[in-house]
Amino acid sequence: MVVAPPRGKGLQAAAGALGHAATSCVNKMTQVRSQPWGQLPSKVDLWTLQSSQVKVELLTLGAIIRSVCSKGRDGQMEDVVLGYDDLEGYVSDKRCFGAVVGRVANRIAQGRFVVEGKTYQLDINNGPHALHGGLRGFNKAIWIATAVKDGVKLCLTSPDGDQGYPGTLLVSVTYTLQGETLTAEYQAQSSKTTPINLTNHSYFNLAGKAADNIYDHEVSIIAHSYLPVDGTSIPTGEIKVVDGSPFDLRQAVLIGPLLKKVPGGGFDHNFCLSSPGEPWTERVAARVSHSASGRILEVSTSQPGIQFYTANVLDGSIIGKGGVQYGKHCSFCLETQNWPNAVNQASFPGCLLHPGEEYRHVTRYTFTCTD
Protein backbone atom coordinates (compact mmCIF):
# COMPACT_ATOMS: atom_id res chain seq x y z
CA MET A 1 0.00 0.00 0.00
CA VAL A 2 1.42 3.37 -1.02
CA VAL A 3 0.34 5.95 1.54
CA ALA A 4 1.36 9.48 2.44
CA PRO A 5 0.20 12.14 4.94
CA PRO A 6 -2.96 13.85 3.67
CA ARG A 7 -2.57 17.28 2.16
CA GLY A 8 -4.43 20.42 3.23
CA LYS A 9 -7.10 19.65 5.84
CA GLY A 10 -7.68 16.04 4.92
CA LEU A 11 -11.17 14.89 4.03
CA GLN A 12 -12.77 18.29 4.45
CA ALA A 13 -10.33 20.00 2.09
CA ALA A 14 -10.58 17.20 -0.44
CA ALA A 15 -14.38 17.32 -0.39
CA GLY A 16 -14.29 21.04 -1.13
CA ALA A 17 -12.15 20.41 -4.18
CA LEU A 18 -14.90 18.26 -5.65
CA GLY A 19 -17.08 21.30 -6.18
CA HIS A 20 -15.03 22.83 -9.00
CA ALA A 21 -16.86 23.02 -12.31
CA ALA A 22 -15.35 21.43 -15.42
CA THR A 23 -13.32 23.80 -17.56
CA SER A 24 -11.23 23.68 -20.72
CA CYS A 25 -7.69 24.77 -21.41
CA VAL A 26 -5.09 24.60 -24.13
CA ASN A 27 -1.37 24.51 -23.40
CA LYS A 28 1.72 24.33 -25.54
CA MET A 29 2.33 20.59 -25.29
CA THR A 30 -1.12 19.00 -24.99
CA GLN A 31 -4.48 20.29 -26.11
CA VAL A 32 -7.16 19.76 -23.45
CA ARG A 33 -10.83 20.39 -24.20
CA SER A 34 -14.25 19.18 -23.08
CA GLN A 35 -17.77 18.99 -24.48
CA PRO A 36 -21.14 17.61 -23.35
CA TRP A 37 -21.67 13.99 -24.40
CA GLY A 38 -25.02 13.09 -22.86
CA GLN A 39 -27.40 13.20 -19.92
CA LEU A 40 -28.18 10.46 -17.34
CA PRO A 41 -29.93 12.74 -15.96
CA SER A 42 -26.63 14.20 -14.71
CA LYS A 43 -24.52 15.59 -17.51
CA VAL A 44 -21.76 13.42 -18.93
CA ASP A 45 -18.81 15.22 -20.50
CA LEU A 46 -16.24 13.98 -22.98
CA TRP A 47 -12.70 15.26 -22.47
CA THR A 48 -10.09 15.15 -25.22
CA LEU A 49 -6.34 15.19 -24.61
CA GLN A 50 -4.26 15.51 -27.76
CA SER A 51 -0.54 15.63 -28.41
CA SER A 52 1.27 15.37 -31.73
CA GLN A 53 1.51 11.57 -31.31
CA VAL A 54 -1.59 10.46 -29.41
CA LYS A 55 -5.23 11.47 -28.96
CA VAL A 56 -7.18 10.31 -25.90
CA GLU A 57 -10.91 10.64 -25.15
CA LEU A 58 -12.18 10.38 -21.57
CA LEU A 59 -15.67 10.34 -20.06
CA THR A 60 -16.82 11.69 -16.71
CA LEU A 61 -18.96 8.54 -16.50
CA GLY A 62 -16.76 5.95 -14.81
CA ALA A 63 -13.58 7.96 -15.53
CA ILE A 64 -13.66 5.93 -18.73
CA ILE A 65 -10.90 5.93 -21.33
CA ARG A 66 -13.21 5.98 -24.35
CA SER A 67 -10.52 5.96 -27.02
CA VAL A 68 -6.80 6.11 -27.62
CA CYS A 69 -5.71 6.91 -31.16
CA SER A 70 -2.06 6.27 -31.94
CA LYS A 71 -0.01 6.20 -35.10
CA GLY A 72 1.06 3.04 -36.86
CA ARG A 73 4.02 2.49 -39.14
CA ASP A 74 1.98 3.86 -42.04
CA GLY A 75 1.42 7.13 -40.18
CA GLN A 76 -2.32 6.50 -39.80
CA MET A 77 -4.06 7.06 -36.48
CA GLU A 78 -6.13 4.12 -35.24
CA ASP A 79 -8.25 3.74 -32.12
CA VAL A 80 -6.71 0.90 -30.08
CA VAL A 81 -9.25 0.84 -27.21
CA LEU A 82 -12.55 -1.06 -27.32
CA GLY A 83 -15.80 0.63 -26.32
CA TYR A 84 -19.08 2.02 -27.59
CA ASP A 85 -20.28 4.67 -30.02
CA ASP A 86 -22.80 6.19 -27.63
CA LEU A 87 -23.53 6.79 -23.97
CA GLU A 88 -26.21 4.10 -23.83
CA GLY A 89 -23.60 1.46 -24.53
CA TYR A 90 -21.55 2.46 -21.50
CA VAL A 91 -24.62 2.74 -19.26
CA SER A 92 -25.65 -0.86 -19.99
CA ASP A 93 -22.08 -2.22 -20.18
CA LYS A 94 -21.23 -5.06 -17.78
CA ARG A 95 -17.59 -5.57 -18.85
CA CYS A 96 -16.17 -2.27 -17.53
CA PHE A 97 -14.87 -1.16 -20.94
CA GLY A 98 -12.26 1.55 -20.30
CA ALA A 99 -13.49 2.33 -16.79
CA VAL A 100 -11.85 2.95 -13.45
CA VAL A 101 -13.08 0.12 -11.22
CA GLY A 102 -13.30 0.20 -7.44
CA ARG A 103 -13.52 0.57 -4.52
CA VAL A 104 -11.63 -2.73 -4.90
CA ALA A 105 -10.69 -3.95 -8.36
CA ASN A 106 -10.69 -7.67 -9.13
CA ARG A 107 -12.28 -10.26 -6.83
CA ILE A 108 -12.94 -10.54 -3.11
CA ALA A 109 -13.76 -14.12 -2.13
CA GLN A 110 -17.40 -14.56 -1.11
CA GLY A 111 -17.65 -10.76 -1.06
CA ARG A 112 -16.62 -10.88 2.59
CA PHE A 113 -13.76 -9.55 4.70
CA VAL A 114 -12.94 -8.57 8.28
CA VAL A 115 -11.45 -5.19 9.18
CA GLU A 116 -10.65 -4.21 12.79
CA GLY A 117 -12.76 -7.08 14.10
CA LYS A 118 -15.87 -6.28 12.07
CA THR A 119 -17.16 -8.47 9.22
CA TYR A 120 -18.29 -6.72 6.06
CA GLN A 121 -20.50 -8.33 3.42
CA LEU A 122 -20.39 -6.85 -0.08
CA ASP A 123 -22.75 -7.19 -2.99
CA ILE A 124 -22.12 -10.43 -4.92
CA ASN A 125 -21.82 -9.96 -8.68
CA ASN A 126 -19.43 -12.61 -10.03
CA GLY A 127 -20.50 -16.14 -9.16
CA PRO A 128 -20.06 -16.36 -5.38
CA HIS A 129 -17.69 -13.37 -5.26
CA ALA A 130 -17.58 -9.57 -5.42
CA LEU A 131 -15.89 -8.19 -8.53
CA HIS A 132 -14.65 -4.67 -9.39
CA GLY A 133 -16.41 -2.89 -6.55
CA GLY A 134 -19.88 -4.44 -6.66
CA LEU A 135 -23.15 -4.12 -8.51
CA ARG A 136 -22.70 -0.38 -8.94
CA GLY A 137 -19.02 0.36 -8.68
CA PHE A 138 -17.02 3.42 -9.63
CA ASN A 139 -17.48 2.57 -13.32
CA LYS A 140 -21.15 3.64 -13.08
CA ALA A 141 -20.58 6.89 -11.16
CA ILE A 142 -20.38 10.42 -12.58
CA TRP A 143 -17.02 11.92 -11.65
CA ILE A 144 -16.41 15.66 -11.21
CA ALA A 145 -13.86 16.99 -13.73
CA THR A 146 -11.34 19.81 -13.45
CA ALA A 147 -8.81 20.75 -16.11
CA VAL A 148 -5.14 20.48 -15.08
CA LYS A 149 -1.89 20.95 -16.98
CA ASP A 150 -1.79 18.43 -19.85
CA GLY A 151 -4.98 16.72 -18.72
CA VAL A 152 -7.97 16.41 -16.43
CA LYS A 153 -8.53 15.48 -12.79
CA LEU A 154 -11.64 13.40 -12.04
CA CYS A 155 -12.96 13.24 -8.46
CA LEU A 156 -15.55 11.07 -6.74
CA THR A 157 -17.00 10.70 -3.23
CA SER A 158 -17.91 7.14 -2.27
CA PRO A 159 -20.10 7.35 0.86
CA ASP A 160 -19.73 5.19 3.96
CA GLY A 161 -21.43 1.86 3.22
CA ASP A 162 -21.24 2.22 -0.56
CA GLN A 163 -21.62 -1.35 -1.95
CA GLY A 164 -20.92 -2.52 1.62
CA TYR A 165 -17.51 -0.88 2.09
CA PRO A 166 -16.64 1.05 5.28
CA GLY A 167 -15.81 4.75 5.37
CA THR A 168 -16.40 7.77 3.19
CA LEU A 169 -13.76 7.58 0.46
CA LEU A 170 -12.61 10.64 -1.46
CA VAL A 171 -10.91 9.42 -4.62
CA SER A 172 -9.38 11.01 -7.68
CA VAL A 173 -7.73 9.91 -10.89
CA THR A 174 -5.69 12.43 -12.86
CA TYR A 175 -5.14 11.67 -16.53
CA THR A 176 -2.35 13.57 -18.26
CA LEU A 177 -0.94 13.18 -21.76
CA GLN A 178 2.64 14.15 -22.49
CA GLY A 179 3.84 13.24 -25.96
CA GLU A 180 3.24 9.53 -26.40
CA THR A 181 2.60 8.73 -22.71
CA LEU A 182 -0.80 8.69 -20.98
CA THR A 183 -0.44 8.80 -17.19
CA ALA A 184 -3.12 7.82 -14.67
CA GLU A 185 -2.40 8.95 -11.10
CA TYR A 186 -4.74 7.62 -8.41
CA GLN A 187 -5.22 9.16 -4.95
CA ALA A 188 -7.68 8.52 -2.13
CA GLN A 189 -8.43 9.26 1.55
CA SER A 190 -10.90 7.48 3.82
CA SER A 191 -12.74 8.34 7.04
CA LYS A 192 -12.52 4.68 8.18
CA THR A 193 -10.15 1.82 7.53
CA THR A 194 -11.11 0.28 4.19
CA PRO A 195 -9.63 -1.99 1.55
CA ILE A 196 -8.84 -0.18 -1.70
CA ASN A 197 -7.47 -1.24 -5.08
CA LEU A 198 -8.01 1.04 -8.07
CA THR A 199 -7.24 0.29 -11.70
CA ASN A 200 -8.34 1.07 -15.23
CA HIS A 201 -10.05 -1.70 -17.18
CA SER A 202 -9.32 -0.74 -20.79
CA TYR A 203 -9.41 -3.42 -23.46
CA PHE A 204 -6.71 -2.93 -26.12
CA ASN A 205 -6.16 -4.19 -29.64
CA LEU A 206 -3.16 -2.54 -31.28
CA ALA A 207 -4.31 -3.48 -34.78
CA GLY A 208 -7.30 -1.14 -34.46
CA LYS A 209 -10.97 -1.31 -33.57
CA ALA A 210 -12.06 -3.67 -36.38
CA ALA A 211 -9.55 -6.45 -35.65
CA ASP A 212 -10.96 -9.91 -34.87
CA ASN A 213 -8.37 -11.10 -32.34
CA ILE A 214 -4.99 -10.52 -30.72
CA TYR A 215 -3.31 -13.72 -31.90
CA ASP A 216 -0.73 -11.73 -33.85
CA HIS A 217 0.30 -9.60 -30.85
CA GLU A 218 3.45 -10.31 -28.83
CA VAL A 219 3.45 -9.83 -25.05
CA SER A 220 6.10 -9.65 -22.37
CA ILE A 221 5.53 -9.15 -18.63
CA ILE A 222 8.45 -8.61 -16.29
CA ALA A 223 7.34 -10.91 -13.50
CA HIS A 224 9.11 -13.87 -11.92
CA SER A 225 5.94 -15.24 -10.33
CA TYR A 226 2.16 -15.28 -10.69
CA LEU A 227 -0.90 -16.25 -8.66
CA PRO A 228 -2.60 -19.57 -9.54
CA VAL A 229 -6.39 -19.44 -9.18
CA ASP A 230 -9.17 -21.87 -8.35
CA GLY A 231 -12.16 -22.67 -10.54
CA THR A 232 -13.83 -19.39 -9.60
CA SER A 233 -10.75 -17.25 -10.38
CA ILE A 234 -9.82 -16.62 -6.74
CA PRO A 235 -6.07 -16.90 -6.01
CA THR A 236 -5.28 -20.08 -4.09
CA GLY A 237 -2.74 -18.26 -1.91
CA GLU A 238 0.25 -19.83 -3.65
CA ILE A 239 2.85 -17.55 -5.21
CA LYS A 240 4.24 -19.65 -8.06
CA VAL A 241 7.39 -19.04 -10.08
CA VAL A 242 6.81 -18.75 -13.82
CA ASP A 243 9.84 -20.81 -14.88
CA GLY A 244 9.02 -23.57 -17.36
CA SER A 245 5.35 -22.62 -17.66
CA PRO A 246 3.13 -20.72 -20.15
CA PHE A 247 3.19 -17.89 -17.57
CA ASP A 248 6.85 -17.15 -18.23
CA LEU A 249 6.43 -13.99 -20.29
CA ARG A 250 9.74 -12.37 -19.42
CA GLN A 251 10.69 -12.68 -23.09
CA ALA A 252 8.25 -11.59 -25.81
CA VAL A 253 5.88 -14.38 -26.85
CA LEU A 254 3.29 -14.52 -29.64
CA ILE A 255 -0.14 -14.60 -27.98
CA GLY A 256 -1.99 -16.90 -30.41
CA PRO A 257 0.03 -20.11 -29.87
CA LEU A 258 0.49 -19.23 -26.20
CA LEU A 259 -3.26 -19.22 -25.48
CA LYS A 260 -3.47 -22.89 -26.49
CA LYS A 261 -1.15 -23.78 -23.61
CA VAL A 262 -2.98 -21.88 -20.86
CA PRO A 263 -5.56 -23.78 -18.78
CA GLY A 264 -9.05 -22.34 -19.18
CA GLY A 265 -8.52 -21.00 -22.69
CA GLY A 266 -6.83 -17.74 -21.83
CA PHE A 267 -5.16 -15.51 -19.28
CA ASP A 268 -6.98 -13.93 -16.35
CA HIS A 269 -4.14 -13.97 -13.84
CA ASN A 270 -2.21 -11.62 -11.60
CA PHE A 271 1.50 -11.38 -12.37
CA CYS A 272 3.60 -10.39 -9.35
CA LEU A 273 5.74 -7.34 -10.10
CA SER A 274 7.17 -7.22 -6.57
CA SER A 275 7.12 -9.28 -3.42
CA PRO A 276 5.11 -8.51 -0.27
CA GLY A 277 6.96 -5.98 1.86
CA GLU A 278 8.95 -4.49 -1.01
CA PRO A 279 8.59 -0.74 -1.61
CA TRP A 280 6.01 0.18 -4.22
CA THR A 281 8.33 1.85 -6.70
CA GLU A 282 7.44 2.58 -10.30
CA ARG A 283 8.80 0.03 -12.76
CA VAL A 284 8.23 -1.15 -16.31
CA ALA A 285 5.69 -3.97 -16.09
CA ALA A 286 4.58 -5.06 -19.56
CA ARG A 287 5.03 -4.55 -23.28
CA VAL A 288 2.75 -5.58 -26.13
CA SER A 289 3.62 -5.18 -29.80
CA HIS A 290 1.81 -5.70 -33.10
CA SER A 291 4.23 -6.30 -35.94
CA ALA A 292 1.78 -5.69 -38.81
CA SER A 293 0.97 -2.12 -37.72
CA GLY A 294 4.21 -1.47 -35.85
CA ARG A 295 2.31 -0.29 -32.76
CA ILE A 296 3.76 -0.88 -29.30
CA LEU A 297 2.20 -0.38 -25.86
CA GLU A 298 4.46 -0.27 -22.81
CA VAL A 299 2.99 -0.12 -19.30
CA SER A 300 4.81 1.00 -16.14
CA THR A 301 3.32 1.18 -12.67
CA SER A 302 3.98 1.56 -8.96
CA GLN A 303 1.51 -1.23 -8.20
CA PRO A 304 2.77 -4.68 -7.07
CA GLY A 305 0.71 -6.62 -9.62
CA ILE A 306 -0.76 -6.60 -13.10
CA GLN A 307 -3.73 -8.65 -14.27
CA PHE A 308 -3.23 -9.92 -17.81
CA TYR A 309 -6.66 -10.73 -19.27
CA THR A 310 -7.31 -11.91 -22.81
CA ALA A 311 -11.08 -11.28 -23.12
CA ASN A 312 -11.90 -14.94 -22.56
CA VAL A 313 -15.61 -14.46 -21.83
CA LEU A 314 -16.48 -12.10 -24.68
CA ASP A 315 -18.60 -14.08 -27.10
CA GLY A 316 -19.67 -11.74 -29.91
CA SER A 317 -22.88 -10.65 -28.20
CA ILE A 318 -21.51 -7.18 -27.44
CA ILE A 319 -21.68 -4.72 -30.34
CA GLY A 320 -19.01 -2.09 -29.98
CA LYS A 321 -17.70 0.88 -31.92
CA GLY A 322 -18.58 0.90 -35.59
CA GLY A 323 -20.91 -2.08 -35.18
CA VAL A 324 -18.02 -4.47 -34.48
CA GLN A 325 -18.86 -7.67 -32.58
CA TYR A 326 -16.47 -8.22 -29.68
CA GLY A 327 -15.63 -11.92 -29.57
CA LYS A 328 -13.34 -14.14 -27.56
CA HIS A 329 -9.69 -13.04 -27.54
CA CYS A 330 -10.51 -9.87 -29.46
CA SER A 331 -8.46 -7.75 -27.03
CA PHE A 332 -6.31 -7.74 -23.92
CA CYS A 333 -6.30 -5.91 -20.59
CA LEU A 334 -3.28 -4.96 -18.49
CA GLU A 335 -4.85 -4.04 -15.15
CA THR A 336 -2.23 -2.62 -12.78
CA GLN A 337 -3.33 -3.52 -9.26
CA ASN A 338 -2.72 -4.88 -5.83
CA TRP A 339 -3.04 -8.66 -5.72
CA PRO A 340 -6.63 -10.00 -5.91
CA ASN A 341 -8.37 -10.89 -2.64
CA ALA A 342 -5.48 -9.33 -0.71
CA VAL A 343 -7.85 -8.29 2.08
CA ASN A 344 -8.32 -12.00 2.88
CA GLN A 345 -4.71 -13.12 2.35
CA ALA A 346 -2.30 -12.05 5.07
CA SER A 347 0.72 -13.05 2.95
CA PHE A 348 -0.27 -10.71 0.09
CA PRO A 349 0.69 -7.01 -0.07
CA GLY A 350 -1.46 -4.94 2.27
CA CYS A 351 -4.53 -3.23 0.80
CA LEU A 352 -5.94 -1.34 3.80
CA LEU A 353 -6.17 2.45 3.80
CA HIS A 354 -6.41 3.99 7.27
CA PRO A 355 -7.73 7.42 8.27
CA GLY A 356 -4.98 10.01 8.01
CA GLU A 357 -3.21 8.15 5.20
CA GLU A 358 -3.26 8.88 1.48
CA TYR A 359 -3.52 6.13 -1.11
CA ARG A 360 -1.43 6.97 -4.15
CA HIS A 361 -0.15 5.11 -7.18
CA VAL A 362 0.62 5.79 -10.80
CA THR A 363 0.35 3.90 -14.10
CA ARG A 364 1.75 5.04 -17.44
CA TYR A 365 0.77 3.82 -20.91
CA THR A 366 3.29 4.66 -23.64
CA PHE A 367 2.20 4.26 -27.28
CA THR A 368 4.94 4.09 -29.90
CA CYS A 369 5.55 2.40 -33.25
CA THR A 370 8.48 0.82 -35.07
CA ASP A 371 9.73 2.01 -38.45
Secondary structure, 3 states (H helix, E strand, C coil): CCEECCCCCCHHHHHHHCCCCCCCEECCCCEEEEEEEEECCCEEEEEEEECCCEEEEEECECCCEEEEEEECCCCCEEECECCCCCHHHHHHCCCCCCCEECCECCEEHHHEEEECCEEEECCCCECCEEECCCCCCHHHCECEEEEECCEEEEEEEECCCHHHCCCCEEEEEEEEEECCEEEEEEEEEECCCEECECEECCCECCCCCCCCCCCCEEEEECCCEECCECCCCCECCCCEECCCCCCCCCCCEEHHHHHCCCHHHCCEEEEECCCCCCCCCCEEEEEEEECCCCEEEEEEECCCEEEEECCCCCCCCEECHHHCEECCCCCEEEEEECCCCHHHCCCCCCCEECCCCEEEEEEEEEEEECC
